[in-house]
């Protein structure tokens, strides 16, 4: 791993939506685990997220002035973990900045922010085949908890119709 200059972090704002959407698309389209990127739906979700601090927070991180990536903390609540918990919902580092310790810095920054927000436990998910990410997360103290993350999308009929129209 080569040396990297200090990364700076700043809260993402509405004015960052275009840059965030561009990076979110790249993250969605990367293997392993690529998935369909429905830009109008993601744009609305991002807009809603940035407008409501109770949902969590997103940060853009940069080396000098060039954005190197972003990280998102989505807030929740857990009785098992005795209060506020959160998901590291997305972490993206642009390809030219990878394998230089930037993701590790982003995780350390996020964990400190989460502590200051009263978060008791952080969760994340990673694709099974994403070995660099698995190494990163294990290296900063995350462990498998021998449970399955299971998901059921609760989508309205209007959202299904809208998604169908976008694909046509």
C-alpha positions as CSV (number, residue, x, y, z in Angstrom):
1,X,0.0,0.0,0.0
2,X,1.5,3.4,-1.0
3,X,1.4,6.5,1.2
4,X,-1.5,8.8,0.8
5,X,-1.8,12.5,1.7
6,X,-4.3,13.4,4.4
7,X,-7.9,12.9,3.3
8,X,-10.4,15.6,4.2
9,X,-14.1,14.9,5.0
10,X,-17.1,17.2,4.6
11,X,-20.8,16.6,5.0
12,X,-22.5,16.0,1.7
13,X,-25.1,18.6,0.8
14,X,-27.8,19.1,-1.9
15,X,-25.1,20.7,-4.1
16,X,-23.2,17.4,-4.1
17,X,-26.1,15.4,-5.6
18,X,-24.7,15.2,-9.1
19,X,-21.3,14.0,-7.9
20,X,-22.8,11.6,-5.5
21,X,-25.2,10.1,-8.2
22,X,-22.2,9.7,-10.5
23,X,-20.3,7.8,-7.9
24,X,-23.3,5.8,-6.7
25,X,-23.9,4.6,-10.3
26,X,-20.2,3.5,-10.5
27,X,-20.6,1.6,-7.2
28,X,-23.9,0.0,-8.4
29,X,-22.3,-1.2,-11.6
30,X,-19.1,-2.7,-10.1
31,X,-18.6,-6.4,-9.8
32,X,-19.0,-8.4,-7.8
33,X,-22.6,-7.7,-6.9
34,X,-23.5,-5.2,-9.6
35,X,-27.2,-4.2,-9.6
36,X,-29.6,-2.2,-11.7
37,X,-29.1,1.6,-11.0
38,X,-32.5,3.3,-11.3
39,X,-31.3,6.9,-11.4
40,X,-34.7,8.6,-10.8
41,X,-35.5,6.4,-7.8
42,X,-31.9,6.8,-6.4
43,X,-32.0,10.6,-7.0
44,X,-35.2,10.9,-5.0
45,X,-33.9,8.7,-2.2
46,X,-30.7,10.7,-2.1
47,X,-32.6,14.0,-2.0
48,X,-34.8,12.7,0.8
49,X,-31.8,11.4,2.8
50,X,-29.8,14.6,2.5
51,X,-32.9,16.7,3.5
52,X,-33.6,14.7,6.7
53,X,-30.7,14.4,9.2
54,X,-32.7,11.9,11.3
55,X,-32.1,9.3,8.6
56,X,-28.3,9.6,8.8
57,X,-25.5,11.4,7.2
58,X,-23.3,11.3,4.1
59,X,-19.7,12.6,3.7
60,X,-17.6,13.3,0.6
61,X,-13.9,12.7,1.2
62,X,-11.2,14.3,-0.9
63,X,-7.4,14.2,-1.4
64,X,-6.6,17.9,-1.8
65,X,-9.6,19.2,-3.7
66,X,-10.4,16.2,-5.8
67,X,-13.3,14.0,-4.5
68,X,-11.9,10.5,-3.8
69,X,-15.2,9.0,-2.7
70,X,-18.1,9.1,-0.3
71,X,-19.4,7.2,2.7
72,X,-23.0,7.0,4.1
73,X,-24.2,6.3,7.6
74,X,-27.9,5.3,7.8
75,X,-29.3,5.4,11.4
76,X,-31.6,2.9,13.0
77,X,-32.4,1.6,16.5
78,X,-31.8,-1.8,18.1
79,X,-32.9,-3.3,21.4
80,X,-30.3,-6.0,21.0
81,X,-27.6,-3.3,20.9
82,X,-29.3,-1.1,23.5
83,X,-30.1,1.9,21.5
84,X,-29.0,3.7,18.3
85,X,-27.4,1.5,15.7
86,X,-26.4,2.3,12.1
87,X,-25.5,0.8,8.8
88,X,-22.4,1.8,6.8
89,X,-24.8,1.9,3.9
90,X,-22.3,2.8,1.2
91,X,-18.6,3.3,0.9
92,X,-17.1,4.2,-2.5
93,X,-13.5,5.0,-3.3
94,X,-12.8,6.1,-6.9
95,X,-10.6,3.5,-8.6
96,X,-7.5,5.8,-8.9
97,X,-7.5,6.2,-5.1
98,X,-7.9,2.5,-4.1
99,X,-5.3,0.4,-2.2
100,X,-3.8,3.5,-0.6
101,X,-5.5,3.4,2.8
102,X,-8.2,5.9,2.0
103,X,-11.1,3.5,2.8
104,X,-9.5,2.7,6.1
105,X,-9.3,6.4,6.9
106,X,-13.0,6.8,5.8
107,X,-14.0,3.9,8.2
108,X,-12.1,5.4,11.1
109,X,-13.7,8.8,10.4
110,X,-17.2,7.3,10.2
111,X,-16.8,5.3,13.4
112,X,-15.7,8.5,15.3
113,X,-18.7,10.4,13.8
114,X,-21.0,7.5,14.8
115,X,-19.7,7.5,18.4
116,X,-20.4,11.2,18.6
117,X,-23.9,10.6,17.4
118,X,-24.5,8.0,20.1
119,X,-24.4,5.0,17.9
120,X,-23.8,1.8,19.9
121,X,-23.2,-0.7,17.0
122,X,-22.3,-0.4,13.3
123,X,-23.4,-2.9,10.7
124,X,-22.4,-3.3,7.1
125,X,-22.8,-5.7,4.3
126,X,-20.2,-6.8,1.7
127,X,-20.4,-9.1,-1.3
128,X,-18.9,-12.5,-0.7
129,X,-16.5,-12.1,-3.6
130,X,-15.3,-8.7,-2.7
131,X,-12.0,-9.8,-1.1
132,X,-10.4,-6.3,-0.7
133,X,-13.5,-5.0,1.1
134,X,-13.7,-8.1,3.3
135,X,-10.0,-7.6,4.2
136,X,-10.6,-3.9,5.0
137,X,-13.6,-4.5,7.2
138,X,-12.0,-7.4,9.1
139,X,-8.9,-5.3,9.5
140,X,-10.8,-2.5,11.2
141,X,-12.6,-4.9,13.6
142,X,-15.8,-6.1,11.9
143,X,-16.7,-9.7,12.2
144,X,-19.1,-12.2,10.9
145,X,-22.0,-12.8,13.3
146,X,-23.2,-16.1,11.8
147,X,-26.5,-14.6,10.7
148,X,-28.0,-14.0,7.3
149,X,-28.9,-10.5,6.2
150,X,-32.3,-11.1,4.7
151,X,-34.3,-8.4,2.8
152,X,-37.8,-8.0,1.6
153,X,-38.5,-4.9,-0.5
154,X,-41.7,-3.2,0.4
155,X,-42.5,-1.4,-2.8
156,X,-45.8,0.2,-3.7
157,X,-47.6,-0.6,-7.0
158,X,-46.8,3.0,-8.2
159,X,-43.1,2.4,-7.6
160,X,-43.3,-0.9,-9.5
161,X,-45.1,0.8,-12.4
162,X,-42.5,3.7,-12.4
163,X,-39.6,1.2,-12.5
164,X,-41.2,-0.7,-15.3
165,X,-41.6,2.6,-17.3
166,X,-37.9,3.5,-16.7
167,X,-36.7,0.2,-18.1
168,X,-38.8,0.5,-21.3
